[in-house]
Amino acid sequence: MDVSEETVVVLTALPLERRAVRRLLEGLERVDQAGTVFERGRLPGTSWTVYLAATGPGNDSAAVITERAINFVRPQAVFFVGIAGSLKPDVSPGDVVVALDVYAYHGGKESSDGFKGRPRSWETTHQLQQVAMHVDSLDDWRLRLPEAKRHTTNVYFKPIAAGDIVLDAPAESPSRVHLDRNFNDAVAVEMEGAGFANAATKAGVPFLLVRGISDLANGTKQSTDGAGMQETAAQHAALFVTSRTAAFASSTRTRRWMPSTQTQTQT
């Protein structure tokens, strides 16, 4: 595929997350690659092309599809967008978290001495972090939220923890205690960010993870899901990512990414 100077990839895990993004694009057409169904569309009011695909749940699947998307599209940046559970009482359903770091919190060794953590972490791309902070400071992306949510939706720039389980347990549960003890600065938890970050880092492509908070990961997930918070959280995250994708156009327009087996060129 020809390299585009104004192309990004947006990945999601769940169909409802994908639907939240595709509703914000225009001119969508299906493009298949090695069995993965991508949709290619335009971000309204811009010249940016967006390739959208769902990875399915889990870090392993996210890593495979991220690598496939990068090699297929060769984008300027890749985003993972969707929902997550909150780990902090002040990070509420409907809020948006932009990951500064992604933690793979399940790595470790279990022995007679107990569990010894061997975590991995990845820092998301500084430039995309900065653009996201700029977008948040402008505040106009909130105008696209439902009116009742415009003044109550907060954006947090904090680490996100990614594991291999759906976490929905009280604070005293082993997983919650492990996270609080060893990853205390993480404010959200999900299941795909580590695989996504690992693949994007290895490919050398700018990447950012954005999550909308759908539940408190404390045993109340069934009730918040039943109240429609997954859809709300997915919508908020999608709006944040798509509202200002073009904001980093001026700083990326002259850069062209090539796969890691090739060299980067300046145009």
Residue, then its C-alpha position, 0 to 999 in steps of 0.5 A: m500500500d502506498v504511504s499516505e502522509e495523512t493517514v492514521v489507524v484507529l483500533t478497538a477491541l469490542p464492536l461497540e467501541r468500533r461503532a462509536v468511532r465509525r459513526l464519526l467518519e464518512g465515506l467508509e469502505r471495506v478493505d480486507q487484509a490477511g483476513t482482518v476487515f478494515e474500514r477506510g474513511r475520512l475524518p469530516g472537515t479534514s484531509w485525514t484518512v482513518y483505517l479502523a479495525a477491531t482486534g478482539p479482546g486481549n493483549d495477544s490479539a491486540a499485538v497481532i492486529t496492531e502489527r498487521a495494521i502498521n505493516f498494511v497501512r504504514p500510518q503516521a500514528v496508531f491509536f487504540v480507543g475504547i473502554a476501561g475500568s477505573l482504579k481511583p475513586d475520583v476517576s468516574p464513569g464517562d471520564v476519559v483517560v489518555a495513557l502516559d504509560v502502559y503497564a503489563y501488570h501480570g508479569g511475574k514469578e510465583s515461588s515459595d517466597g510468594f509472588k515477585g513481579r516482573p512487570r513491563s511498561w511502555e511510554t506512549t509517544h510524547q508528541l501525541q501526548q502533547v497534542a492530546m493535552h492541547v486538545d483538552s485545553l481547547d475544551d471545544w471537543r466537549l461541545r460534541l458531548p451530550e449537553a449534560k456531560r459537557h461540564t462533568t466529563n474530565v480528561y486524565f493524563k495518567p498511566i493505564a494498566a493492562g492485564d489478561i483478565v476482566l477485573d471486576a472485584p472489590a478493593e481487597s481482592p488479590s488483583r486490586v491489592h496487587l495493582d494498588r501496591n505495585f502500580n499505584d499511579a495507574v488510574a484505569v485497567e483494561m486488557e489490550g493496551a500492553g499488546f498494542a504498545n509493545a507492537a507499536t514500539k517495536a515498529g517505531v510508530p507513534f502511538l497513543l492509548v485513549r480509554g473512556i471509563s465505563d465502570l469502577a472495576n469493583g464488582t459493580k460492572q454489571s449494573t453500570d453496563g446495564a445502565g449503558m455506560q459502556e456505550t457512553a464511555a466508548q463515545h467519549a473516547a472516540l470523540f476525544v480522539t477524532s475531534r482533533t486528529a488533524a491537530f498534529a497534521s502540521s508537525t507530522r506532514t513532513r514525516r513519512w514512516m517506513p517499516s522497521t526494515q526500511t529507513q525513514t525519509q524526509t519529504 
